[in-house]
Amino acid sequence: MCSPGEPVELRPEPTNPYDEHAIAVFSCRGVQLGYLKSERAVWIGTLSRQGRAISGIFQGATASAAWVRVAFDNDDQALPVVKPQKEVGEFWPDDIYPDY
């Protein structure tokens, strides 16, 4: 439904019967892709009501989920640079992320 880098529209749905903070995500072709997670929707909805400019681009998807990148106040949006993994011996190691 979307290719990485395509714009998406974030539409608040204050009359949504399940979540008054719901924000629907639509592709540039007008197809609804889903909703933002509720904890993100509350924060992004608050910023939107404060008059902050909010935009999004499609980043990627799996069989069961998709993700978008959101920018505020007309910041440039760009997909992250994907670093090729280094081959170590005969296998590809998993990325190691810091514990926070």
N, CA, C and O of each residue as an XYZ file, in Angstrom:
400
protein
N       0.803     -1.197      0.000
C       0.000      0.000      0.000
C       0.847      1.262      0.000
O       0.394      2.314     -0.451
N       2.065      1.167      0.499
C       2.974      2.318      0.547
C       4.391      1.843      0.281
O       4.743      0.691      0.537
N       5.177      2.744     -0.231
C       6.611      2.489     -0.391
C       7.355      3.349      0.616
O       6.897      4.443      0.949
N       8.504      2.871      1.112
C       9.271      3.682      2.053
C       9.559      5.074      1.493
O       9.987      5.229      0.349
N       9.313      6.078      2.327
C       9.546      7.466      1.943
C       8.306      8.200      1.473
O       8.332      9.425      1.355
N       7.213      7.485      1.199
C       5.991      8.155      0.751
C       5.327      8.874      1.924
O       5.373      8.388      3.054
N       4.712     10.028      1.660
C       4.044     10.750      2.749
C       2.804     10.008      3.229
O       2.144      9.314      2.456
N       2.500     10.162      4.502
C       1.259      9.651      5.078
C       0.554     10.810      5.770
O       1.180     11.789      6.176
N      -0.757     10.678      5.894
C      -1.553     11.705      6.568
C      -1.986     11.171      7.918
O      -2.447     10.035      8.027
N      -1.839     11.990      8.942
C      -2.263     11.636     10.290
C      -3.550     12.396     10.585
O      -3.547     13.625     10.655
N      -4.662     11.658     10.761
C      -5.973     12.273     10.970
C      -6.495     11.954     12.367
O      -6.797     10.799     12.668
N      -6.604     12.974     13.225
C      -7.206     12.742     14.546
C      -8.662     12.314     14.390
O      -9.359     12.790     13.494
N      -9.120     11.417     15.263
C     -10.504     10.940     15.262
C     -11.100     11.119     16.666
O     -11.256     10.141     17.398
N     -11.432     12.355     17.044
C     -11.941     12.591     18.401
C     -13.280     11.910     18.679
O     -13.649     11.751     19.842
N     -14.015     11.505     17.646
C     -15.296     10.821     17.863
C     -15.161      9.298     17.774
O     -16.171      8.595     17.738
N     -13.937      8.784     17.740
C     -13.709      7.348     17.696
C     -14.323      6.727     18.960
O     -13.994      7.150     20.068
N     -15.215      5.726     18.810
C     -15.896      5.180     19.986
C     -14.986      4.381     20.925
O     -15.368      4.123     22.067
N     -13.811      3.992     20.479
C     -12.912      3.189     21.310
C     -11.801      4.003     21.967
O     -11.285      3.627     23.020
N     -11.435      5.132     21.332
C     -10.330      5.938     21.863
C     -10.483      7.367     21.370
O     -10.311      7.640     20.182
N     -10.803      8.275     22.274
C     -10.999      9.684     21.884
C      -9.716     10.346     21.390
O      -9.766     11.407     20.769
N      -8.561      9.723     21.663
C      -7.278     10.264     21.233
C      -6.765      9.600     19.948
O      -5.645      9.875     19.517
N      -7.569      8.738     19.340
C      -7.134      7.970     18.167
C      -6.672      8.877     17.029
O      -7.276      9.913     16.749
N      -5.590      8.460     16.386
C      -5.091      9.147     15.189
C      -4.915      8.088     14.111
O      -4.090      7.183     14.239
N      -5.703      8.213     13.047
C      -5.634      7.275     11.932
C      -4.497      7.670     11.003
O      -4.166      8.849     10.869
N      -3.903      6.666     10.363
C      -2.816      6.880      9.412
C      -3.321      6.491      8.031
O      -3.769      5.364      7.823
N      -3.248      7.439      7.072
C      -3.692      7.208      5.711
C      -2.524      7.343      4.748
O      -1.658      8.201      4.918
N      -2.511      6.481      3.732
C      -1.470      6.556      2.696
C      -1.723      7.768      1.817
O      -2.768      8.412      1.911
N      -0.749      8.074      0.957
C      -0.909      9.192      0.034
C      -1.988      8.895     -1.015
O      -2.374      9.785     -1.772
N      -2.475      7.648     -1.066
C      -3.543      7.256     -1.987
C      -4.911      7.246     -1.297
O      -5.915      6.864     -1.899
N      -4.940      7.669     -0.030
C      -6.195      7.747      0.709
C      -6.632      6.450      1.357
O      -7.773      6.351      1.810
N      -5.754      5.440      1.417
C      -6.076      4.157      2.033
C      -5.672      4.200      3.505
O      -4.542      4.565      3.831
N      -6.601      3.824      4.397
C      -6.256      3.812      5.808
C      -5.336      2.633      6.092
O      -5.665      1.483      5.802
N      -4.161      2.948      6.672
C      -3.175      1.933      7.011
C      -3.364      1.396      8.415
O      -2.980      0.263      8.705
N      -3.950      2.192      9.285
C      -4.146      1.779     10.668
C      -4.194      2.987     11.573
O      -4.611      4.073     11.171
N      -3.754      2.778     12.821
C      -3.761      3.835     13.829
C      -2.403      3.914     14.512
O      -1.664      2.932     14.578
N      -2.090      5.105     15.018
C      -0.909      5.231     15.865
C      -1.182      4.522     17.179
O      -2.334      4.399     17.595
N      -0.119      4.052     17.838
C      -0.286      3.476     19.173
C      -0.903      4.534     20.074
O      -0.627      5.724     19.920
N      -1.730      4.109     21.004
C      -2.478      5.069     21.820
C      -1.581      6.005     22.619
O      -1.891      7.190     22.741
N      -0.460      5.495     23.174
C       0.398      6.390     23.951
C       1.063      7.444     23.073
O       1.315      8.557     23.535
N       1.347      7.118     21.829
C       1.912      8.100     20.891
C       0.828      9.071     20.428
O       1.086     10.263     20.262
N      -0.384      8.558     20.220
C      -1.473      9.390     19.728
C      -1.809     10.511     20.707
O      -2.094     11.632     20.284
N      -1.781     10.230     21.992
C      -2.079     11.267     22.992
C      -1.059     12.391     22.876
O      -1.426     13.565     22.846
N       0.214     12.037     22.812
C       1.286     13.038     22.741
C       1.226     13.822     21.426
O       1.294     15.051     21.438
N       1.101     13.130     20.308
C       1.073     13.796     19.003
C      -0.197     14.637     18.867
O      -0.153     15.737     18.315
N      -1.332     14.129     19.366
C      -2.568     14.905     19.327
C      -2.466     16.189     20.132
O      -2.972     17.230     19.713
N      -1.814     16.120     21.287
C      -1.618     17.321     22.105
C      -0.795     18.355     21.356
O      -1.143     19.536     21.345
N       0.296     17.924     20.728
C       1.124     18.854     19.959
C       0.344     19.451     18.795
O       0.490     20.635     18.492
N      -0.481     18.643     18.143
C      -1.287     19.128     17.024
C      -2.267     20.199     17.485
O      -2.418     21.229     16.828
N      -2.935     19.960     18.616
C      -3.888     20.953     19.147
C      -3.189     22.235     19.580
O      -3.819     23.291     19.633
N      -1.905     22.160     19.889
C      -1.138     23.355     20.250
C      -0.700     24.137     19.016
O      -0.059     25.181     19.135
N      -1.046     23.632     17.829
C      -0.727     24.344     16.596
C       0.581     23.931     15.946
O       1.006     24.554     14.973
N       1.225     22.900     16.459
C       2.480     22.437     15.863
C       2.185     21.737     14.547
O       1.223     20.975     14.453
N       3.000     21.987     13.533
C       2.869     21.309     12.243
C       3.390     19.882     12.388
O       4.499     19.666     12.877
N       2.589     18.915     11.963
C       2.961     17.508     12.093
C       2.829     16.839     10.741
O       1.809     16.980     10.065
N       3.862     16.109     10.347
C       3.828     15.372      9.083
C       4.453     14.006      9.294
O       5.164     13.777     10.272
N       4.178     13.103      8.364
C       4.717     11.757      8.507
C       5.078     11.146      7.164
O       4.547     11.536      6.124
N       5.990     10.179      7.203
C       6.330      9.395      6.024
C       6.315      7.918      6.413
O       6.586      7.551      7.556
N       5.992      7.097      5.436
C       5.984      5.655      5.635
C       7.418      5.161      5.668
O       8.227      5.529      4.817
N       7.734      4.326      6.650
C       9.104      3.815      6.743
C       9.201      2.352      6.335
O      10.089      1.994      5.563
N       8.325      1.511      6.826
C       8.423      0.098      6.482
C       7.299     -0.700      7.098
O       6.472     -0.170      7.840
N       7.278     -2.008      6.775
C       6.224     -2.876      7.284
C       6.710     -4.308      7.386
O       7.665     -4.716      6.726
N       6.020     -5.058      8.237
C       6.182     -6.507      8.324
C       4.809     -7.098      8.016
O       3.895     -6.369      7.631
N       4.659     -8.383      8.177
C       3.372     -9.018      7.912
C       2.284     -8.558      8.884
O       1.100     -8.600      8.551
N       2.678     -8.118     10.087
C       1.677     -7.770     11.096
C       1.730     -6.332     11.602
O       0.903     -5.947     12.429
N       2.671     -5.538     11.132
C       2.790     -4.162     11.632
C       3.465     -3.279     10.589
O       4.087     -3.761      9.643
N       3.323     -1.988     10.789
C       4.002     -1.005      9.934
C       4.460      0.137     10.820
O       3.966      0.295     11.937
N       5.383      0.922     10.340
C       5.831      2.074     11.116
C       6.032      3.258     10.206
O       6.378      3.132      9.031
N       5.799      4.432     10.805
C       5.958      5.706     10.112
C       6.902      6.576     10.923
O       7.066      6.383     12.127
N       7.514      7.528     10.254
C       8.351      8.526     10.930
C       7.546      9.817     10.964
O       6.960     10.218      9.958
N       7.522     10.455     12.107
C       6.751     11.679     12.293
C       7.716     12.825     12.562
O       8.673     12.681     13.323
N       7.454     13.968     11.926
C       8.273     15.164     12.129
C       7.377     16.309     12.593
O       6.185     16.344     12.289
N       7.963     17.229     13.323
C       7.232     18.359     13.870
C       7.822     19.670     13.359
O       9.023     19.776     13.112
N       6.953     20.659     13.209
C       7.362     22.017     12.846
C       8.188     22.057     11.563
O       9.205     22.745     11.486
N       7.735     21.313     10.564
C       8.345     21.317      9.226
C       9.795     20.863      9.208
O      10.550     21.255      8.318
N      10.198     20.047     10.170
C      11.540     19.457     10.124
C      11.649     18.567      8.899
O      10.657     17.997      8.444
N      12.854     18.452      8.371
C      13.065     17.562      7.236
C      12.829     16.131      7.668
O      13.211     15.720      8.763
N      12.197     15.388      6.794
C      11.981     13.972      7.059
C      12.855     13.166      6.117
O      12.911     13.432      4.916
N      13.514     12.209      6.659
C      14.341     11.322      5.852
C      14.354      9.961      6.509
O      14.306      9.840      7.733
N      14.418      8.943      5.676
C      14.536      7.596      6.211
C      15.938      7.412      6.760
O      16.885      8.005      6.243
N      16.088      6.602      7.797
C      17.432      6.381      8.335
C      18.289      5.629      7.314
O      17.787      4.845      6.510
N      19.573      5.889      7.371
C      20.509      5.193      6.505
C      20.697      3.783      7.046
O      21.008      3.594      8.222
N      20.509      2.809      6.186
C      20.669      1.418      6.606
C      22.121      1.021      6.408
O      22.652      1.060      5.298
N      22.753      0.635      7.517
C      24.157      0.224      7.452
C      24.226     -1.255      7.095
O      23.521     -2.068      7.693
N      25.061     -1.611      6.136
C      25.200     -3.042      5.856
C      25.882     -3.733      7.030
O      26.789     -3.183      7.655
N      25.430     -4.941      7.313
C      26.043     -5.688      8.403
C      27.370     -6.264      7.940
O      27.546     -6.622      6.776
N      28.285     -6.342      8.870
C      29.583     -6.934      8.571
C      29.505     -8.438      8.777
O      28.937     -8.921      9.757
N      30.078     -9.151      7.851
C      30.097    -10.601      7.978
C      31.243    -10.997      8.900
O      32.371    -10.531      8.743
N      30.942    -11.854      9.856
C      31.948    -12.339     10.783
C      31.991    -13.855     10.619
O      31.066    -14.557     11.027
N      33.052    -14.346     10.029
C      33.144    -15.786      9.810
C      32.062    -16.251      8.856
O      31.928    -15.735      7.747
N      31.297    -17.227      9.298
C      30.259    -17.817      8.462
C      28.844    -17.405      8.864
O      27.879    -18.005      8.391
N      28.696    -16.394      9.728
C      27.349    -15.993     10.135
C      27.264    -14.472     10.199
O      28.277    -13.773     10.201
N      26.024    -13.979     10.251
C      25.749    -12.549     10.375
C      25.290    -12.292     11.797
O      24.213    -12.751     12.178
N      26.075    -11.568     12.601
C      25.668    -11.344     14.001
C      24.466    -10.412     14.092
O      24.251     -9.557     13.233
N      23.696    -10.599     15.150
C      22.578     -9.693     15.413
C      23.125     -8.368     15.932
O      24.184     -8.321     16.556
N      22.384     -7.290     15.662
C      22.750     -5.998     16.219
C      22.655     -6.054     17.735
O      21.786     -6.736     18.278
N      23.537     -5.345     18.417
C      23.511     -5.268     19.862
C      23.085     -3.853     20.221
O      23.744     -2.881     19.852
N      21.975     -3.748     20.944
C      21.440     -2.445     21.311
C      21.759     -2.148     22.767
O      21.812     -3.067     23.584
N      21.971     -0.885     23.105
C      22.284     -0.540     24.495
C      21.061     -0.738     25.388
O      19.924     -0.578     24.943
N      21.305     -1.087     26.645
C      20.227     -1.221     27.629
C      19.974      0.155     28.235
O      20.900      0.811     28.713
N      18.727      0.582     28.214
C      18.367      1.860     28.815
C      17.489      1.638     29.984
O      17.072      2.596     30.634
